[in-house]
C-alpha cells in the first residue's frame, strides 16, 4: 500500500501505540498539539508523530483521521473534524454503543468523509501484546490493509456500521463489567470481615477468581475512562430491551475510583476498597 498521511486523535496510550505501528509500516502520522497536555505531547513525540499544531491543519493534510479518545468525547470529536471539512476516511475506534457509532458516522459522512466503525479489543499493541482491531464499513478493507505486518491484527466484519462497536460493547460488558463486580464484592467482603474466608472458598470452588478479583488494582488508573464506556454499554442493553442497571452500577463503581487517575503505581486493594466504600 502507498504511504498514507494519518492524523491520530489523540495520542493516549492506545492511540500512541497504534500510530507507532503505522509509522513502522511507512506511513506519515500527524497529531494536533493545540489544547493538549504535556503527557500527550510526550507520548506523541516519543512515538515519532509529526505535530501539525492545530486540528484544522492536521485534518487538512490527512488521508485518514483515526479517533481514539475517551468514549464521552467521541461524538464531539467527530463534529470538530467535520467542521474542518474533512473528506477522507474517518475511523472511529472508540468504546461506544452501536447507536453512538452510527451517530458519529452520520456526522462524518454529512461533511463528505467516508466512515469506518472500529472496535479495539486488547491492550496497546506493544511488546508482543495480543490485540485486535475490528472494522466495518465500506472502506474497512483499506484500513485493515494499513496494519498488514503489525502486531495489531485488523479484522473486517460483515454487517452494517455499528457492528464493530457492538462487538466491542459485548466484550467489554463482560471483561470490564466483571472487574467492577468483583471489585465491589471484595469491598463488601472486607467490610463484613469475610474476605479471607471468601478467598479460601474461591480457591476451592473457583480457583481463578481470587487473582481476577484483584485486576481492579492495575485498572484503577484507567477507571475514569471506563465510566462513559459502562454508560454506553448500558445504553446498548437498554436499546435491545435488556436491563441496563448492572452496567450503570459498574459506571458508578468506576466513578468512585476516579481519584486514581494516572497514579504512578497501582493502588493496594485496601485503597480500592476504601474508595469504593466512601459514599459519594
C-alpha positions as CSV (number, residue, x, y, z in Angstrom):
1,X,0.0,0.0,0.0
2,X,1.2,3.5,-0.8
3,X,2.1,5.8,2.0
4,X,-0.8,7.5,3.7
5,X,-1.0,10.5,5.9
6,X,-2.9,9.6,9.1
7,X,-3.9,12.0,11.8
8,X,-4.2,10.4,15.2
9,X,-6.7,11.9,17.6
10,X,-5.5,11.8,20.3
11,X,-2.2,10.0,21.4
12,X,-3.2,8.4,24.6
13,X,-1.5,5.1,25.4
14,X,-3.6,3.2,22.8
15,X,-3.5,5.9,20.1
16,X,0.2,6.4,20.5
17,X,0.9,2.7,20.2
18,X,-1.4,2.3,17.1
19,X,0.3,5.4,15.5
20,X,3.7,4.0,16.2
21,X,2.7,0.8,14.4
22,X,1.5,2.8,11.4
23,X,4.8,4.7,11.3
24,X,6.7,1.5,11.3
25,X,4.7,0.5,8.2
26,X,6.0,3.6,6.4
27,X,3.0,5.9,6.9
28,X,3.1,9.5,7.9
29,X,1.4,10.1,11.3
30,X,0.3,13.5,12.5
31,X,-1.2,14.9,15.7
32,X,-2.5,18.3,16.8
33,X,-0.9,19.7,19.9
34,X,-3.2,22.6,20.4
35,X,-5.1,22.3,23.6
36,X,-3.3,19.0,24.6
37,X,-1.4,18.4,27.8
38,X,2.2,17.6,28.4
39,X,1.6,13.9,28.7
40,X,0.0,13.8,25.3
41,X,3.0,15.7,23.8
42,X,5.5,13.3,25.5
43,X,3.7,10.3,24.0
44,X,3.4,11.8,20.6
45,X,7.0,12.9,20.4
46,X,8.1,9.5,21.8
47,X,6.2,7.8,19.1
48,X,7.7,9.9,16.4
49,X,4.5,11.7,15.4
50,X,4.6,15.0,13.4
51,X,3.0,17.9,15.2
52,X,0.6,19.7,12.8
53,X,-0.2,22.2,15.6
54,X,-3.9,22.8,15.0
55,X,-6.7,20.3,14.3
56,X,-7.6,22.2,11.1
57,X,-4.1,21.6,9.7
58,X,-3.9,18.0,10.9
59,X,-7.2,17.3,9.2
60,X,-6.4,19.2,6.0
61,X,-3.2,17.2,5.4
62,X,-4.7,13.8,6.3
63,X,-6.0,11.0,4.1
64,X,-7.3,9.2,7.2
65,X,-8.3,10.5,10.6
66,X,-8.2,8.0,13.4
67,X,-10.2,8.8,16.5
68,X,-9.1,7.1,19.7
69,X,-10.4,9.2,22.6
70,X,-12.4,8.7,25.8
71,X,-15.9,7.5,24.9
72,X,-17.7,10.6,26.1
73,X,-15.8,12.7,23.7
74,X,-16.3,10.6,20.5
75,X,-19.2,12.5,19.0
76,X,-17.8,15.9,19.8
77,X,-14.5,14.9,18.3
78,X,-16.3,13.8,15.1
79,X,-18.1,17.2,15.0
80,X,-14.8,19.1,15.4
81,X,-13.3,17.1,12.5
82,X,-16.4,17.6,10.3
83,X,-16.3,21.3,11.0
84,X,-12.8,21.3,9.3
85,X,-14.3,20.0,6.1
86,X,-12.6,16.6,6.2
87,X,-13.4,14.4,3.2
88,X,-11.1,11.4,3.7
89,X,-11.7,8.3,5.8
90,X,-12.8,8.9,9.3
91,X,-12.1,5.9,11.6
92,X,-13.9,5.9,15.0
93,X,-12.2,3.4,17.3
94,X,-13.8,4.5,20.5
95,X,-15.7,2.3,23.0
96,X,-19.2,3.4,22.2
97,X,-22.5,1.8,21.6
98,X,-23.6,0.9,18.1
99,X,-26.1,3.8,18.1
100,X,-23.4,6.3,19.0
101,X,-21.1,4.8,16.3
102,X,-23.9,5.3,13.8
103,X,-24.4,8.9,15.0
104,X,-20.6,9.5,14.6
105,X,-20.9,8.1,11.1
106,X,-23.7,10.4,10.1
107,X,-21.7,13.4,11.3
108,X,-18.6,12.3,9.3
109,X,-20.5,11.5,6.1
110,X,-22.5,14.7,6.2
111,X,-19.2,16.5,5.9
112,X,-18.1,14.4,2.9
113,X,-16.0,11.8,4.6
114,X,-16.2,8.0,4.4
115,X,-16.8,6.3,7.7
116,X,-15.3,3.2,9.2
117,X,-16.6,1.9,12.6
118,X,-13.9,0.2,14.6
119,X,-13.6,-1.6,18.0
120,X,-10.3,-2.3,19.7
121,X,-10.0,-5.4,21.9
122,X,-6.8,-5.9,23.8
123,X,-4.1,-3.7,25.3
124,X,-2.0,-1.2,23.4
125,X,-0.2,-3.1,20.6
126,X,3.3,-3.1,22.1
127,X,5.9,-5.8,23.1
128,X,4.0,-8.7,21.5
129,X,0.6,-7.9,23.0
130,X,-2.4,-9.7,21.6
131,X,-4.8,-7.0,20.2
132,X,-7.4,-7.0,17.5
133,X,-8.9,-4.0,15.6
134,X,-12.4,-5.0,14.3
135,X,-13.6,-2.9,11.4
136,X,-16.8,-2.5,9.4
137,X,-18.0,0.0,6.7
138,X,-17.5,0.4,3.0
139,X,-13.7,1.2,3.3
140,X,-12.9,-1.1,6.2
141,X,-10.7,-3.3,3.9
142,X,-8.5,-0.3,3.1
143,X,-8.0,0.5,6.8
144,X,-7.2,-3.2,7.6
145,X,-4.5,-3.2,4.9
146,X,-2.7,-0.4,6.7
147,X,-1.9,-2.8,9.5
148,X,-0.6,-5.8,7.5
149,X,2.6,-7.0,9.3
150,X,1.8,-5.1,12.5
151,X,1.4,-6.6,16.0
152,X,-2.2,-5.3,15.8
153,X,-4.5,-7.7,13.9
154,X,-7.1,-5.9,11.8
155,X,-10.3,-7.9,11.1
156,X,-13.0,-6.8,8.8
157,X,-16.6,-7.7,9.9
158,X,-19.6,-8.1,7.7
159,X,-22.6,-6.1,8.6
160,X,-23.8,-2.5,8.8
161,X,-22.0,0.3,10.6
162,X,-22.2,-0.3,14.3
163,X,-21.2,-4.0,14.1
164,X,-17.6,-3.4,15.2
165,X,-18.8,-1.2,18.1
166,X,-21.4,-3.8,19.1
167,X,-18.8,-6.5,19.3
168,X,-16.6,-4.2,21.5
169,X,-19.6,-3.5,23.7
170,X,-20.4,-7.2,24.2
171,X,-16.7,-8.0,25.0
172,X,-16.3,-5.1,27.5
173,X,-19.7,-5.8,29.1
174,X,-18.1,-8.9,30.5
175,X,-14.5,-8.0,30.8
176,X,-14.7,-4.6,32.4
177,X,-18.2,-5.3,33.9
178,X,-16.8,-8.4,35.7
179,X,-13.8,-6.4,37.0
180,X,-16.3,-3.8,38.5
181,X,-18.5,-6.5,40.1
182,X,-15.6,-8.4,41.6
183,X,-14.1,-5.2,43.0
184,X,-17.4,-4.4,44.7
185,X,-17.6,-7.9,46.1
186,X,-14.2,-7.7,47.6
187,X,-15.1,-4.3,49.1
188,X,-18.2,-5.8,50.7
189,X,-16.4,-8.9,51.9
190,X,-13.7,-6.7,53.5
191,X,-16.4,-4.5,55.2
192,X,-18.2,-7.6,56.6
193,X,-14.9,-9.2,57.7
194,X,-15.3,-12.3,55.5
195,X,-12.6,-11.5,52.8
196,X,-10.1,-14.2,53.9
197,X,-12.9,-16.8,54.1
198,X,-14.2,-15.8,50.7
199,X,-10.8,-16.1,49.1
200,X,-10.4,-19.5,50.7
201,X,-13.7,-20.7,49.3
202,X,-12.9,-19.2,45.9
203,X,-9.6,-21.1,45.9
204,X,-11.6,-24.3,46.4
205,X,-14.5,-23.8,44.1
206,X,-13.5,-21.1,41.6
207,X,-9.7,-21.1,41.7
208,X,-9.2,-18.4,39.0
209,X,-11.4,-15.8,40.7
210,X,-9.1,-14.6,43.6
211,X,-6.5,-13.3,41.0
212,X,-9.2,-12.0,38.8
213,X,-10.7,-10.1,41.7
214,X,-7.5,-8.1,42.1
215,X,-7.5,-6.9,38.4
216,X,-9.1,-3.7,39.5
217,X,-5.8,-2.6,41.1
218,X,-4.0,-2.4,37.8
219,X,-7.1,-1.0,36.1
220,X,-7.8,1.7,38.7
221,X,-5.9,4.5,36.9
222,X,-8.0,3.9,33.8
223,X,-11.3,3.8,35.7
224,X,-12.1,7.4,34.7
225,X,-12.2,6.4,31.0
226,X,-14.5,3.4,31.8
227,X,-17.3,5.4,33.3
228,X,-18.6,6.5,29.9
229,X,-17.9,3.1,28.4
230,X,-20.1,1.4,31.0
231,X,-22.8,4.0,30.3
232,X,-22.5,3.3,26.5
233,X,-22.9,-0.4,27.3
234,X,-25.9,0.3,29.5
235,X,-27.5,2.2,26.6
236,X,-26.8,-0.7,24.3
237,X,-28.6,-3.1,26.7
238,X,-31.5,-0.7,27.1
239,X,-31.9,-0.3,23.3
240,X,-32.1,-4.1,23.0
241,X,-34.8,-4.3,25.7
242,X,-32.4,-5.7,28.2
243,X,-31.8,-4.4,31.8
244,X,-29.3,-1.6,31.9
245,X,-28.9,-1.3,35.6
246,X,-25.9,-3.6,36.1
247,X,-23.6,-1.5,33.9
248,X,-24.9,1.8,35.2
249,X,-23.8,0.4,38.6
250,X,-20.4,-0.5,37.1
251,X,-20.1,3.1,35.9
252,X,-20.7,4.2,39.5
253,X,-18.0,1.8,40.7
254,X,-15.5,3.3,38.3
255,X,-16.6,6.8,39.2
256,X,-15.6,6.1,42.8
257,X,-12.1,5.2,41.5
258,X,-11.5,8.4,39.5
259,X,-9.1,9.6,42.1
260,X,-6.5,7.0,41.0
261,X,-6.3,8.6,37.5
262,X,-2.7,8.5,36.2
263,X,-1.4,7.1,39.5
264,X,2.3,6.2,39.3
265,X,1.7,2.8,40.9
266,X,-1.3,0.5,41.2
267,X,-3.2,1.1,44.5
268,X,-3.4,-1.5,47.2
269,X,-6.6,-3.5,47.3
270,X,-7.2,-1.8,50.7
271,X,-7.1,1.6,49.0
272,X,-9.5,0.5,46.3
273,X,-11.8,-0.9,48.9
274,X,-11.8,2.4,50.8
275,X,-12.6,4.3,47.7
276,X,-15.5,2.1,46.8
277,X,-17.0,2.2,50.3
278,X,-16.7,6.0,50.5
279,X,-20.1,7.3,49.8
280,X,-20.2,9.9,47.1
